[in-house]
């Protein structure tokens, strides 16, 4: 079995009763998502390992029944992945670009996720919505993310940002911004399943 086939099998185990829905979302991503330029032409070859399992790894960092704002949602990564995995969540997908917002609206409708999942078109810093958890992936360095997102998760929520190997450096670079808002940031290693590849996330909370 190839690595991607193995990743798909792991995802089916992780998603359980939601496996059919995540399969449909993957079909949307690898067809319309590529056609509309939201996903690179080579990404379908690694959609399960690089995207679905990578985003599903956030599961353990999102408390039960949370309201989640996914900033710069793009094609729905990680917001839609989490929304499918966790029927207990209310998810708001925030996306400033019309084409991406339209893609998200169509996907939410086709997957039957409304009204639990909604799409807001606009820049994150212009929105007045608040949440228990703000998520993002490949949007901006932490220092910029904090400027855009702190109004959405303070005082009692958290920011959970999927990151790569640069996570510790981003935390260090954002030290002044963190102090200004009285926040603490932690880099954690996470994975969707014990057989899935690990990834990194930065978790930011108020320093009480």
DOMI-778349 format. One record per residue (C-alpha): residue number from 1; residue in one letter; chain; x, z, y. Coordinates in steps of 0.2 Angstrom, whole numbers. Layout:
REM DOMI-778349
REC / nr / rest / kette / X / Z / Y
REC / NUM / a / A / X / Z / Y
...
//
This chain:
REM DOMI-778349
REC / nr / rest / kette / X / Z / Y
REC / 1 / x / A / 0 / 0 / 0
REC / 2 / x / A / 7 / -5 / 17
REC / 3 / x / A / 9 / 8 / 31
REC / 4 / x / A / -6 / 2 / 41
REC / 5 / x / A / -18 / 2 / 26
REC / 6 / x / A / -12 / 20 / 22
REC / 7 / x / A / -16 / 24 / 40
REC / 8 / x / A / -33 / 17 / 39
REC / 9 / x / A / -36 / 27 / 23
REC / 10 / x / A / -30 / 43 / 32
REC / 11 / x / A / -42 / 39 / 47
REC / 12 / x / A / -57 / 37 / 35
REC / 13 / x / A / -53 / 54 / 28
REC / 14 / x / A / -51 / 62 / 45
REC / 15 / x / A / -67 / 54 / 51
REC / 16 / x / A / -78 / 58 / 36
REC / 17 / x / A / -96 / 55 / 41
REC / 18 / x / A / -91 / 46 / 56
REC / 19 / x / A / -80 / 33 / 47
REC / 20 / x / A / -93 / 19 / 49
REC / 21 / x / A / -94 / 21 / 68
REC / 22 / x / A / -75 / 21 / 70
REC / 23 / x / A / -73 / 6 / 59
REC / 24 / x / A / -86 / -3 / 71
REC / 25 / x / A / -76 / 3 / 86
REC / 26 / x / A / -60 / -4 / 79
REC / 27 / x / A / -69 / -21 / 76
REC / 28 / x / A / -74 / -21 / 95
REC / 29 / x / A / -56 / -16 / 100
REC / 30 / x / A / -48 / -30 / 89
REC / 31 / x / A / -60 / -43 / 95
REC / 32 / x / A / -67 / -41 / 112
REC / 33 / x / A / -54 / -29 / 117
REC / 34 / x / A / -40 / -42 / 114
REC / 35 / x / A / -51 / -56 / 121
REC / 36 / x / A / -53 / -47 / 137
REC / 37 / x / A / -35 / -42 / 138
REC / 38 / x / A / -38 / -23 / 136
REC / 39 / x / A / -27 / -23 / 120
REC / 40 / x / A / -11 / -33 / 117
REC / 41 / x / A / -12 / -47 / 104
REC / 42 / x / A / -1 / -38 / 92
REC / 43 / x / A / -9 / -22 / 93
REC / 44 / x / A / -23 / -26 / 80
REC / 45 / x / A / -8 / -25 / 67
REC / 46 / x / A / -6 / -7 / 71
REC / 47 / x / A / -23 / -1 / 77
REC / 48 / x / A / -25 / 13 / 65
REC / 49 / x / A / -8 / 21 / 66
REC / 50 / x / A / -3 / 18 / 84
REC / 51 / x / A / -20 / 20 / 92
REC / 52 / x / A / -34 / 28 / 82
REC / 53 / x / A / -24 / 42 / 73
REC / 54 / x / A / -13 / 44 / 88
REC / 55 / x / A / -29 / 48 / 99
REC / 56 / x / A / -38 / 58 / 85
REC / 57 / x / A / -23 / 70 / 85
REC / 58 / x / A / -30 / 78 / 101
REC / 59 / x / A / -45 / 85 / 90
REC / 60 / x / A / -37 / 103 / 89
REC / 61 / x / A / -34 / 104 / 107
REC / 62 / x / A / -52 / 102 / 112
REC / 63 / x / A / -64 / 117 / 110
REC / 64 / x / A / -80 / 115 / 101
REC / 65 / x / A / -95 / 109 / 113
REC / 66 / x / A / -83 / 104 / 127
REC / 67 / x / A / -87 / 93 / 141
REC / 68 / x / A / -73 / 80 / 142
REC / 69 / x / A / -68 / 69 / 156
REC / 70 / x / A / -56 / 54 / 150
REC / 71 / x / A / -47 / 48 / 165
REC / 72 / x / A / -41 / 30 / 165
REC / 73 / x / A / -50 / 27 / 149
REC / 74 / x / A / -46 / 9 / 148
REC / 75 / x / A / -52 / 3 / 131
REC / 76 / x / A / -58 / 20 / 127
REC / 77 / x / A / -42 / 28 / 121
REC / 78 / x / A / -43 / 42 / 118
REC / 79 / x / A / -60 / 46 / 125
REC / 80 / x / A / -71 / 35 / 113
REC / 81 / x / A / -60 / 40 / 99
REC / 82 / x / A / -63 / 58 / 102
REC / 83 / x / A / -82 / 55 / 105
REC / 84 / x / A / -84 / 47 / 89
REC / 85 / x / A / -74 / 60 / 79
REC / 86 / x / A / -83 / 75 / 88
REC / 87 / x / A / -102 / 73 / 89
REC / 88 / x / A / -102 / 90 / 98
REC / 89 / x / A / -93 / 84 / 113
REC / 90 / x / A / -101 / 77 / 129
REC / 91 / x / A / -88 / 64 / 136
REC / 92 / x / A / -87 / 55 / 152
REC / 93 / x / A / -76 / 40 / 153
REC / 94 / x / A / -69 / 37 / 170
REC / 95 / x / A / -62 / 19 / 173
REC / 96 / x / A / -58 / 11 / 190
REC / 97 / x / A / -57 / -7 / 184
REC / 98 / x / A / -74 / -17 / 182
REC / 99 / x / A / -69 / -27 / 167
REC / 100 / x / A / -63 / -11 / 158
REC / 101 / x / A / -79 / -1 / 163
REC / 102 / x / A / -90 / -15 / 157
REC / 103 / x / A / -81 / -15 / 141
REC / 104 / x / A / -84 / 4 / 139
REC / 105 / x / A / -102 / 2 / 143
REC / 106 / x / A / -105 / -11 / 130
REC / 107 / x / A / -95 / -1 / 117
REC / 108 / x / A / -105 / 15 / 121
REC / 109 / x / A / -121 / 5 / 119
REC / 110 / x / A / -117 / -4 / 103
REC / 111 / x / A / -110 / 12 / 95
REC / 112 / x / A / -126 / 21 / 99
REC / 113 / x / A / -116 / 35 / 109
REC / 114 / x / A / -127 / 37 / 124
REC / 115 / x / A / -132 / 48 / 132
REC / 116 / x / A / -119 / 60 / 125
REC / 117 / x / A / -105 / 47 / 131
REC / 118 / x / A / -106 / 40 / 149
REC / 119 / x / A / -96 / 28 / 159
REC / 120 / x / A / -91 / 31 / 177
REC / 121 / x / A / -83 / 17 / 187
REC / 122 / x / A / -71 / 23 / 200
REC / 123 / x / A / -54 / 32 / 203
REC / 124 / x / A / -52 / 49 / 195
REC / 125 / x / A / -48 / 57 / 212
REC / 126 / x / A / -64 / 51 / 220
REC / 127 / x / A / -75 / 59 / 207
REC / 128 / x / A / -84 / 75 / 209
REC / 129 / x / A / -87 / 79 / 190
REC / 130 / x / A / -79 / 94 / 182
REC / 131 / x / A / -76 / 97 / 163
REC / 132 / x / A / -69 / 109 / 151
REC / 133 / x / A / -55 / 97 / 146
REC / 134 / x / A / -48 / 82 / 155
REC / 135 / x / A / -39 / 69 / 143
REC / 136 / x / A / -28 / 54 / 147
REC / 137 / x / A / -16 / 42 / 138
REC / 138 / x / A / -3 / 31 / 146
REC / 139 / x / A / -10 / 33 / 163
REC / 140 / x / A / 3 / 41 / 174
REC / 141 / x / A / 17 / 53 / 174
REC / 142 / x / A / 12 / 72 / 174
REC / 143 / x / A / 16 / 74 / 192
REC / 144 / x / A / 3 / 61 / 198
REC / 145 / x / A / -9 / 66 / 185
REC / 146 / x / A / -10 / 84 / 192
REC / 147 / x / A / -14 / 77 / 209
REC / 148 / x / A / -28 / 67 / 202
REC / 149 / x / A / -36 / 78 / 189
REC / 150 / x / A / -34 / 97 / 195
REC / 151 / x / A / -51 / 97 / 204
REC / 152 / x / A / -59 / 92 / 187
REC / 153 / x / A / -53 / 105 / 176
REC / 154 / x / A / -49 / 120 / 187
REC / 155 / x / A / -51 / 135 / 186
REC / 156 / x / A / -55 / 138 / 168
REC / 157 / x / A / -52 / 121 / 159
REC / 158 / x / A / -37 / 111 / 154
REC / 159 / x / A / -28 / 95 / 155
REC / 160 / x / A / -23 / 87 / 139
REC / 161 / x / A / -12 / 72 / 141
REC / 162 / x / A / -5 / 61 / 126
REC / 163 / x / A / 13 / 58 / 129
REC / 164 / x / A / 29 / 51 / 120
REC / 165 / x / A / 46 / 57 / 120
REC / 166 / x / A / 47 / 59 / 139
REC / 167 / x / A / 35 / 74 / 139
REC / 168 / x / A / 48 / 88 / 142
REC / 169 / x / A / 56 / 78 / 156
REC / 170 / x / A / 38 / 75 / 164
REC / 171 / x / A / 35 / 94 / 164
REC / 172 / x / A / 51 / 97 / 172
REC / 173 / x / A / 48 / 84 / 185
REC / 174 / x / A / 31 / 92 / 189
REC / 175 / x / A / 38 / 109 / 191
REC / 176 / x / A / 34 / 110 / 210
REC / 177 / x / A / 16 / 103 / 208
REC / 178 / x / A / 13 / 115 / 193
REC / 179 / x / A / 19 / 130 / 204
REC / 180 / x / A / 8 / 125 / 219
REC / 181 / x / A / -8 / 125 / 208
REC / 182 / x / A / -2 / 141 / 198
REC / 183 / x / A / -2 / 131 / 182
REC / 184 / x / A / 8 / 132 / 166
REC / 185 / x / A / 12 / 116 / 155
REC / 186 / x / A / 16 / 116 / 137
REC / 187 / x / A / 22 / 102 / 126
REC / 188 / x / A / 14 / 102 / 109
REC / 189 / x / A / 17 / 92 / 93
REC / 190 / x / A / 1 / 87 / 85
REC / 191 / x / A / -6 / 75 / 72
REC / 192 / x / A / -23 / 70 / 66
REC / 193 / x / A / -19 / 74 / 48
REC / 194 / x / A / -4 / 81 / 38
REC / 195 / x / A / 0 / 64 / 32
REC / 196 / x / A / -2 / 56 / 49
REC / 197 / x / A / 13 / 53 / 61
REC / 198 / x / A / 15 / 67 / 74
REC / 199 / x / A / 14 / 64 / 92
REC / 200 / x / A / 16 / 74 / 108
REC / 201 / x / A / 4 / 81 / 121
REC / 202 / x / A / 6 / 90 / 137
REC / 203 / x / A / -7 / 104 / 139
REC / 204 / x / A / -9 / 111 / 156
REC / 205 / x / A / -19 / 127 / 160
REC / 206 / x / A / -21 / 140 / 174
REC / 207 / x / A / -8 / 153 / 174
REC / 208 / x / A / -18 / 169 / 173
//
